Amino acid sequence: MLLTSGVFLAGEGKKSAATIKFPHFDVVSDESDHYYMRSNLSNKDRKCFNDTNTAAFRSIMKEWKILEKNLPESIYVRTYELRMDLLRAVIVGAPGTPYHDGLFFFDIVFPSDYPNHPPSVYYLSRGYHMNPNLYSNGFVCLSLINTWNGNNLEKWTPTKSTILQLLVSIQGLVLNDQPYFNEPGREKHIKSEGWLKKSLAYNEEIFILSCKTMLCHIRTPPKNFEGFVYEHFRERGQFILAAVKDYGAGKAAAGQYQVPRQPSSRVYASVQFQKNSKKMFVELQNAFKKLSNSTSSTNQVQKAKEPAKKKKGKNAESSGTSLKLTHTNMEELPSGVDFLTFDDWDFDVEDETRNIVFVKEKTDDNKKSRNSLISALNILKDYGNGFRKLKGQKIVVETSESECTPSVCKLSTDEILRLGGEKFIQSTEQSSSISSLDHPYASSLLSLPDEDSKTAELVKCLLASAEKVGEKQYDRATKLLNECDMLSSKTGNPVERLVYYFTRALRERVDRETRKQCTKGSGLHGMQDLQDTLRSINACTIAVQYMPLCQVVKFAGIQAIVENVENSKKIHIIDLEIKVGVQWTILMQALATHQQNSEDPLDYLKITALLGADQSRTNVEETGKRLMNFAESFHFPFSFKIVTVEDILDLDMEDLDIDPEEAIVVYSQYFLSNMIKQQHRLDFLMGFIKGLNPRIMIVAEVEANLNSPVFVNRFIEALFYHGAFFDLFEDCMKNDESTRTTMESEVMWHGIRNIIAVEGEERTIRHVSIDLWREYFKRFGMVEMKMSNSSLYQAKTMVEKFSGGNSFMLEMNENFLVIGWKGTPLNSLSAWKFQKRSAFHRAYLTI
């Protein structure tokens, strides 16, 4: 990365501006909000910018060198390592003009035959017509880029014209002290008193628009210039306010603050301009105050970090700091500004990453019974020591009265499972030579209530039966399963119900392997029936939709989408597997609210739903109709399209009807893990999505390791994962026994059965942990995006509405958001963008 030092001076008058340490020229990686991002996408065009022997490549490298060495103090440029054909520049308004201290951004794209033709330039207008040469739609009227009919000397000359010349021309000839006379035909009247008055009135209008543009930049700064925008207005805020105050008092003409003038000369400041300036003073003062407060917050965070870092070491576990977010301090954060982020704390995330998502099963895995037993015991030990618990930075949730009411003075399902694990480990060590494992519990079975002791014994019996099934000792396994049947029940406490369903799944596995029943194929068919059930509206889906597990994904995920597309006129959502679609009603409402405050209305929101071979077209069509009716109810511009995909390998870009101007979003909710078994199809899909170059990809997945090729390991992971759900249903569905029973007997049972009873192609549920997804996504150049404070606040709010005794928990795993129940992670939410490294930025360093 190239770094140069820069000193910023603008609107100084008699005061000198402070130094802002922001490189004048640099190469960055994120071009996702660039106006011309979807230009030059053909293979022919891309070759011009990737081949070091082309004229375009060499010319652009030369431009970079010129810009790096010769940029004036008030111009800053960012180029892109993945898109050398793109460039973004900001020009600081010069003193003595109505543009003083304003920021004026321009997006530039090089044509594939550069420098034979000039670049295209787009002005980030924020909807304001700031100059006769700068239109509200972003059009730049300038002879140098052949958008105005000037003489030959003013037009683009391939052998002489440069980007530096272009930027300096805009700064000096366009953003000048009398922009009114930029309009053709007016220049001949520049000395006429009547026309000069018109020019002064025009300057007043332009300065107010410049102030409004400042507010827009503060709220949503262009990417890669966020730090510069904030620092610029922190440093220059007092000077700008002083100028606006004088304009409001009629002490200076627009743009002429602290500009020397003759003592006898009259100040031209209309009454309307003074009134507008006074109003703008209040708005700017509030905006600058928020920036100042956010600086203080950041300093406090940095101070808080220092002692926390010192604590790391021997006492790291006991002295870990918990971040508590309350409604009060979240509301104090400035809107649209993410100075105070969760990354300001050090997250102690245990690294358990692996390099693969799918492990090919081998026929001899289950024959190695001793190794499998040791592995299983180590997993149980990890659960006992809490190593499988949430490990990231906790987000403390405020407790409140809720429908979720945990049982008082009663062990949780997770605690009973761990106690049963202790009993199993003790019995195993007593009956075998495996004695090197430390006990993960400290005399926890002493003084247990009879009911808890009984259920712990039941768990021990279940674990023992799973061990025998793994060792293929089916007679002994059957006897143990008979004991489980006697003690478990689908109407008992959560542990008894959990054991009941796991016992059923183990029996089916035994029957399959001993060929007592011909059930081949039923596992896969049952899962397809279940998926169709979950995609339709019924009591179960309604209950699930309103639980925090889904609410966090919907609200936090949609918040992340809105932040990345809110300024786009055309938005295209590609939903890999749409279900009920409630999240899109939330998005429509958010975009509609944003439109009310925007002068540039949204053209449309388009959702393309991929219809897989195992999905019901009727259900998806019903979802589309509901969304269309919802949009029509408040006249929201919306369209819905279904694209049938019998085989993901047949997916074609043309099927999606993509407009180059669309901001594309890919949404995957519990879909990718369904393709793990067919990894070549998953690889194809990820490569296809990469080709779309979406603004953001939202991924929600189950946070559990349920894909181990070793049966007993997978059994234990599934037992604790589903145990958390049975405990959750017990606490949150006390007043709806019917729905709880249906959730357990249909949804949970089908999942348990598929994970435990079947193998091979029939085992479709193969969830993996967040760390494995992270490693897998790296292969496709995917980069994690930070969840903003607003997204985290949405997640926290959703959990607070349901939490009972802090049972629902949130944590940050690096940039991922994980939601769990009583310490057991259940789901994860993440946001991604794609980044593909190319060789041209390395070539630049050597040219």
Secondary structure, DSSP 8 states (H G I E B T S, - for coil): ----------S-TTS--------SEEEES--TT-TTTTSS-SHHHHHHHH-TTSHHHHHHHHHHHHHHHH--TTEEEEEESS-TTEEEEEEE--TTSTTTT-EEEEEEE--TTTTSS--EEEE--TT---BTTB-TTSBB--GGGTSS---TTTS--TTT--HHHHHHHIIIIISSS-GGGGSTT-GGGTT-HHHHHHHHHHHHHHHHHHHHHHHHHHHS--TT-HHHHHHHHHHHHHHHHHHHHHHHTTSS-TT-TT----TTS-----HHHHHHHHHHHHHHHHHHHHHHHHHHHHHHHHHHHHHHHHH-STTTTTT---EE--HHHHHTS-TT---S-GGGS---------S-S-----TTGGG-HHHHHHHHHHHHHHHHHTTTS--SEEEE------S----TT---HHHHHHHHHHHHHHHHHHHSS---S--SSSSTTTT--HHHHHHHHHHHHHHHHHHHHHTT-HHHHHHHHHHHHHH--TTS-HHHHHHHHHHHHHHHHHHHHTTSS--TTHHHHHHHHHHHHHHS-SHHHHHHHTSHHHHHHHHHHHHHHHHHHTT-SEEEEEESS-SS-HHHHHHHHHHHHHHHT-SS---EEEEEEEEETTS-HHHHHHHHHHHHHHHHHTT--EEEEEEEESSGGG--GGGG---TT-EEEEEEES-GGGGGGGHHHHHHHHHHHHHH--SEEEEEEE-S----SSHHHHHHHHHHHHHHHHHHHHHH-TT-HHHHHHIIIIIIHHHHHHHHT--GGG-------HHHHHHHHHTTTEEEE---HHHHHHHHHHHHHH-STT-EEEEEETTEEEEEETTEEEEEEEEEEE----SHHHHHHH-
